[in-house]
Amino acid sequence: MTDAGHPLQITTTRLAGTVITQNVGGQERRFELTTALLYDGTFAAEPSDR
């Protein structure tokens, strides 16, 4: 999510299960790539630092 709360799209060639790090709102957040296909043909990533 962006600081305004909008979804963020990141292009990657990494496989599902990979954990990526993204700066969100000035804080480093970790996300795990998934195989969950979204309506627009992209895939979801789940927060992994909860």
C-alpha positions in Angstrom: 0.0 0.0 0.0 1.1 3.5 -0.7 1.0 6.2 2.0 -2.4 7.1 0.7 -3.7 3.5 1.1 -3.7 2.5 -2.5 -2.4 -0.9 -3.7 1.2 -0.9 -4.8 2.3 -2.9 -7.9 5.8 -4.3 -7.9 7.2 -6.1 -11.0 9.4 -9.1 -10.1 10.5 -12.4 -11.6 10.7 -14.0 -8.2 8.7 -17.2 -7.5 5.8 -17.5 -5.1 7.0 -18.0 -1.5 9.7 -15.4 -1.9 9.8 -12.7 0.7 10.4 -9.2 -0.6 11.1 -6.0 1.3 9.4 -2.7 0.4 9.5 0.8 2.1 6.0 1.7 3.0 5.3 5.0 4.9 8.9 5.3 5.9 9.0 1.8 7.4 10.5 -1.3 5.9 7.8 -4.0 5.4 8.2 -7.6 4.3 5.7 -9.3 1.9 5.5 -12.9 0.7 4.7 -13.4 -2.9 1.7 -15.8 -3.5 0.0 -17.7 -6.3 -3.3 -15.9 -5.6 -4.4 -14.5 -9.0 -6.2 -11.1 -8.9 -8.9 -9.9 -11.2 -6.4 -7.9 -13.4 -4.1 -10.9 -14.0 -1.5 -9.9 -11.4 -0.7 -11.9 -8.2 -1.1 -10.9 -4.6 1.5 -10.6 -1.9 0.7 -11.0 1.8 2.4 -9.0 4.6 4.8 -11.3 6.4 5.8 -9.1 9.3 2.6 -9.2 11.4 
